[in-house]
Amino acid sequence: MFKRLFIAIILLGLVVGGIVWFKYFRDEMIAQILGGMTPAPVPVNTETVDPITWEPGIDAIGTSLSARGVDLAIESGGLVRDILFAANDEVTQGQHLVQIDDDSEKASLAAAEAALSVAQAEARRATTLTERGVGAATTLETAEAQVESARAQVAQVQTALDAKELVAPFEGVIGIPQIEVGQWVSPGTIYATLQDLSTMRVDFAVPEQQMASLVLGGVVTVASEVDDFSASGRIIAIEPRVDANSRMVSVRAVVENPSGRLLPGQFLRVRIALPVEENVIAVPQTAVTSSLYGDTIYVLRGEDDALTVEQVFVTLGRRSGGRIEVVEGIEGGDRIVTSGQNRLTSGARVVIDNSVALDAALGE
């Protein structure tokens, strides 16, 4: 019995020992195989850094406003008798737009003019009598005062009559009528909008840190995402204070709009041009990798048949379009990685493959 138990223990030990030996043997062989393998070079897109001519600018978001634009309102209440314009008509200054019923004012004007005629006749008679010496001076003065009073009454009624005829205060494009023929309207009722679209204003704001770059007459470029509209203009006003809540400075520019494609209230991208700078190091923004430790760029080292990369910390500056200025860290002539950095570590082997970027550009 003891002999059988001893043999079973020996067999069990051999089996367990064999399993443990096989595990360690397998792990050692895998480590040797992996240790002898060389990772394949990582394909990356690259670019040679060359100093460029930098066209700095200040980018902002703006809103378009017509240089002259108003909501036309009723001056004197009454019944709308006639609407003499249609939506989007181009009207001229002084053009008759709306007629409010004015029969009562016309009757009042006729009565005032008649009273003026009577007063003038009385004044002439008083003047004749005074010249003959049979009339009192006070009578003449009273007659002349009545003439002036009647003349003022005529002018007052004429003003009320003119208020019934609504005209365009300036040349422009009129909007959709907000009233109807036969409608009773009160003073102040908006009946249409009138916009002069030949010249447009653009209001925008820039951070207070960039105030020093703002000058009256400075060149600006505006672009709309609608209909690919773009135009150049100039700064005409800078608010002489900084908004305490946003820390922004309000700026107004003016641009020509002869085609009338730009409308009031549109969203615009604004760029203020600044003086051109030469020999600036700028790289594609895709070349920069940002982390908690700072901003880095992978720079190629070695010959073409044995290229590696070095992760270099850089100091960044201004942005313009798809490029960003590098103040410190790389210099002209360096070859940098512009895409594919997510698979790289410092010292990794790489191979240049710029065909990927070319295909992507063609695909767009």
C-alpha positions in Angstrom: 0.0 0.0 0.0 2.8 2.4 1.0 4.7 1.5 -2.2 1.8 2.4 -4.4 1.3 5.7 -2.7 5.0 6.6 -3.1 4.9 5.8 -6.8 1.8 8.0 -7.2 3.5 10.9 -5.4 6.6 10.6 -7.7 4.4 10.5 -10.8 2.4 13.5 -9.7 5.7 15.4 -9.0 7.0 14.6 -12.4 3.8 15.8 -14.1 3.7 19.1 -12.1 7.5 19.6 -12.6 7.1 19.0 -16.3 4.2 21.6 -16.6 6.2 24.2 -14.6 9.4 23.6 -16.8 7.4 23.9 -20.0 5.9 27.2 -18.9 9.3 28.7 -18.1 10.7 27.3 -21.3 7.9 28.8 -23.4 8.2 32.2 -21.7 12.0 32.3 -22.3 11.6 31.3 -25.9 9.0 34.0 -26.5 11.2 36.6 -24.8 14.2 35.6 -27.0 12.1 35.8 -30.2 10.6 39.1 -29.4 13.9 40.5 -28.2 15.5 39.7 -31.5 12.7 41.3 -33.5 13.2 44.8 -34.9 10.0 47.0 -35.2 9.2 48.0 -38.7 9.7 51.7 -39.5 6.6 53.8 -39.0 5.4 55.6 -42.2 5.0 59.4 -41.6 4.4 62.6 -43.5 7.2 65.1 -43.3 8.0 68.6 -44.2 11.2 70.6 -44.3 11.1 73.8 -42.2 11.7 76.9 -44.3 11.5 80.5 -43.0 8.4 82.1 -44.6 6.9 85.6 -45.1 4.4 85.9 -42.3 1.2 87.8 -42.8 -0.1 88.3 -39.3 -3.6 89.5 -38.6 -6.3 89.7 -36.0 -9.3 87.4 -36.6 -12.7 88.3 -35.3 -16.4 87.6 -35.7 -18.5 90.5 -37.0 -22.1 91.5 -37.9 -23.0 93.6 -40.9 -25.0 96.8 -40.7 -26.2 99.1 -43.4 -24.5 102.5 -43.4 -28.0 104.0 -43.6 -30.8 101.8 -42.4 -34.1 102.7 -40.6 -37.5 101.3 -39.8 -39.9 103.6 -41.5 -42.8 104.6 -39.2 -46.2 106.3 -39.6 -46.0 110.0 -38.7 -49.7 110.7 -38.4 -52.4 108.2 -37.6 -55.3 107.5 -39.9 -56.7 105.1 -42.5 -54.2 103.8 -45.1 -55.5 104.8 -48.4 -52.7 103.7 -50.7 -49.4 101.8 -50.6 -47.1 102.9 -53.4 -44.2 100.4 -53.1 -43.6 96.6 -53.3 -41.1 94.5 -51.3 -37.5 94.9 -52.5 -38.1 98.0 -54.6 -35.2 100.3 -55.1 -36.6 103.7 -54.1 -35.2 107.2 -54.4 -35.0 110.0 -51.9 -38.3 111.8 -51.6 -40.3 109.0 -53.4 -43.9 108.8 -52.2 -44.4 105.5 -50.4 -47.6 105.5 -48.4 -50.7 107.8 -48.4 -52.8 108.2 -45.3 -56.4 109.5 -45.7 -56.1 113.3 -45.7 -59.6 114.6 -46.6 -60.0 116.2 -43.2 -56.7 118.0 -43.4 -57.4 119.2 -46.9 -60.7 120.7 -45.7 -58.9 122.3 -42.8 -56.3 123.7 -45.1 -58.9 125.2 -47.4 -60.6 126.9 -44.4 -57.3 128.2 -43.1 -56.4 129.6 -46.5 -59.8 131.3 -46.7 -59.2 132.8 -43.2 -55.8 134.0 -44.4 -57.4 135.7 -47.4 -59.9 137.5 -45.2 -57.2 138.6 -42.8 -55.1 139.9 -45.6 -58.0 141.9 -47.0 -58.7 143.4 -43.6 -55.0 144.3 -43.3 -55.0 146.0 -46.7 -58.1 148.0 -45.8 -56.6 149.0 -42.4 -53.4 150.1 -44.2 -55.4 152.3 -46.7 -57.4 153.9 -43.9 -54.3 154.6 -41.8 -52.5 156.1 -44.8 -55.5 158.5 -45.3 -55.4 159.4 -41.7 -58.8 158.1 -40.8 -57.8 154.8 -39.3 -56.3 154.1 -35.9 -52.8 152.6 -35.6 -54.0 150.0 -33.3 -56.5 148.8 -35.9 -53.7 148.3 -38.4 -51.6 146.4 -35.8 -54.5 144.1 -35.0 -55.1 143.4 -38.7 -51.5 142.6 -39.3 -51.4 140.3 -36.2 -54.5 138.5 -37.6 -52.7 138.0 -40.9 -49.7 136.4 -39.1 -52.0 134.2 -37.1 -53.9 133.0 -40.2 -50.6 132.4 -42.0 -49.4 130.3 -39.0 -52.6 128.4 -39.0 -52.2 127.6 -42.7 -48.6 126.4 -42.1 -49.8 124.2 -39.2 -52.5 122.5 -41.2 -50.1 122.1 -44.2 -47.7 120.3 -41.9 -50.5 118.0 -40.7 -51.4 117.4 -44.4 -47.7 116.6 -45.3 -47.5 114.1 -42.5 -50.2 112.0 -44.3 -47.9 111.6 -47.2 -45.0 109.3 -46.3 -41.8 109.6 -48.4 -38.4 107.9 -48.5 -35.8 109.8 -46.4 -32.9 108.4 -48.6 -32.2 106.1 -51.5 -32.2 102.4 -50.8 -34.0 99.1 -50.9 -37.3 98.9 -49.1 -38.5 95.8 -47.4 -41.8 93.9 -47.0 -44.9 96.2 -46.3 -46.1 95.8 -42.7 -49.5 97.5 -43.3 -52.5 97.0 -45.6 -54.7 99.3 -47.5 -57.8 100.1 -45.4 -55.9 99.5 -42.1 -56.2 102.0 -39.3 -52.7 102.9 -38.1 -51.5 105.0 -35.2 -48.4 107.2 -35.1 -45.2 105.2 -34.7 -46.5 102.1 -36.5 -43.6 100.6 -38.5 -44.7 100.1 -42.1 -41.4 98.9 -43.7 -37.6 98.9 -43.4 -35.4 100.9 -45.7 -31.7 99.9 -46.2 -29.0 101.6 -48.2 -26.9 98.6 -49.3 -24.3 100.4 -51.3 -22.0 100.8 -48.3 -22.0 98.4 -45.3 -20.7 98.8 -41.7 -19.2 95.8 -39.9 -19.2 95.7 -36.1 -16.8 93.3 -34.3 -14.7 93.1 -31.1 -11.1 92.2 -30.4 -9.3 91.3 -27.1 -7.9 94.2 -25.2 -4.4 92.7 -25.6 -4.5 93.5 -29.3 -5.7 97.2 -28.9 -2.2 98.5 -29.8 -2.5 96.9 -33.3 -5.8 98.8 -34.0 -5.5 102.1 -36.0 -8.1 104.2 -37.7 -8.0 103.5 -41.5 -6.5 100.1 -40.9 -7.3 97.5 -43.6 -9.8 94.8 -42.9 -11.1 91.8 -44.9 -14.5 90.4 -44.4 -15.9 87.2 -45.6 -19.4 85.6 -45.5 -20.1 81.9 -45.5 -23.1 82.6 -47.7 -22.4 82.9 -51.4 -18.6 83.1 -50.8 -18.8 86.8 -50.4 -15.6 88.7 -49.5 -14.7 92.4 -49.5 -12.0 94.7 -48.2 -12.6 97.8 -46.1 -11.1 100.0 -43.5 -11.6 100.8 -39.8 -13.6 103.9 -39.2 -14.2 103.8 -35.4 -12.6 102.3 -32.3 -14.6 102.3 -29.0 -12.5 104.3 -26.5 -13.2 101.9 -23.6 -12.9 98.2 -22.8 -16.0 96.2 -21.9 -15.5 95.3 -18.3 -17.3 91.9 -18.7 -15.8 90.6 -21.8 -12.5 92.5 -21.9 -13.1 93.2 -25.5 -12.9 96.4 -27.6 -15.6 97.3 -30.0 -14.5 98.2 -33.5 -16.4 99.4 -36.6 -15.3 99.1 -40.2 -16.9 100.1 -43.5 -16.9 98.1 -46.8 -18.3 98.8 -50.2 -21.2 96.6 -51.3 -22.0 97.6 -54.9 -23.6 94.3 -55.8 -25.9 94.3 -52.7 -25.0 90.7 -51.9 -24.1 91.6 -48.3 -27.2 92.2 -46.2 -27.6 93.8 -42.7 -27.4 91.3 -39.9 -25.2 88.7 -41.6 -22.5 86.7 -39.8 -19.0 87.7 -41.0 -15.5 86.6 -40.5 -13.2 89.6 -40.1 -9.5 89.8 -40.4 -7.4 92.9 -39.7 -4.2 92.9 -41.7 -1.0 93.7 -39.8 2.5 94.5 -41.1 4.2 91.7 -43.0 7.2 89.9 -41.2 10.1 88.1 -42.9 11.9 84.9 -42.0 9.4 83.5 -39.6 9.4 79.8 -38.6 5.9 78.4 -39.0 4.8 74.8 -39.3 1.5 73.1 -39.9 -0.6 72.9 -36.8 -0.9 69.1 -37.3 2.8 68.8 -36.6 2.4 70.0 -33.0 1.6 67.5 -30.2 0.3 69.0 -27.0 0.3 67.4 -23.6 0.4 68.3 -19.9 4.2 68.6 -20.2 4.2 71.1 -23.1 4.1 71.3 -26.8 6.4 69.0 -28.9 7.4 68.4 -32.5 9.0 65.2 -33.9 12.2 66.1 -35.8 13.9 63.6 -38.1 17.4 62.5 -37.4 19.9 60.4 -39.4 20.1 59.4 -43.0 17.3 58.5 -45.3 18.0 54.7 -45.0 18.1 54.9 -41.2 15.8 57.6 -40.1 14.7 58.1 -36.5 12.8 60.8 -34.7 13.5 63.0 -31.7 10.7 64.5 -29.7 11.6 68.2 -29.3 9.9 70.6 -26.9 8.9 73.9 -28.7 7.6 77.4 -27.8 4.7 78.4 -29.9 3.5 81.8 -31.0 0.8 83.2 -33.3 -1.6 81.2 -35.5 -2.6 82.1 -39.0 -4.8 79.8 -41.1 -3.5 76.3 -40.8 0.0 77.3 -39.6 1.5 78.2 -36.2 4.6 80.1 -35.4 7.4 78.3 -33.6 9.4 80.8 -31.5 11.9 78.3 -30.1 12.9 74.7 -30.5 13.4 74.1 -34.2 15.1 76.1 -36.9 15.2 76.4 -40.7 16.3 73.2 -42.5 14.9 70.8 -39.9 12.7 68.0 -41.2 9.7 67.5 -39.1 6.8 65.0 -38.9 3.5 66.5 -39.9 1.2 63.5 -39.4 1.4 60.0 -37.9 2.8 61.1 -34.5 0.3 59.0 -32.6 2.4 55.9 -33.3 5.8 57.5 -32.5 8.1 57.7 -29.5 11.4 59.4 -29.3 14.0 57.3 -31.1 11.5 55.3 -33.2 12.5 54.4 -36.7 10.4 56.0 -39.4 10.1 56.0 -43.2 8.9 59.0 -45.2 5.6 58.4 -47.0 4.1 61.7 -48.2 1.8 60.0 -50.7 -0.8 59.6 -48.0 -1.1 63.4 -47.6 -1.2 63.8 -51.4 -4.0 61.3 -51.8 -6.0 63.0 -49.1 -5.6 66.4 -50.7 -6.7 64.9 -54.0 -9.7 63.3 -52.4 -10.8 66.6 -51.1 
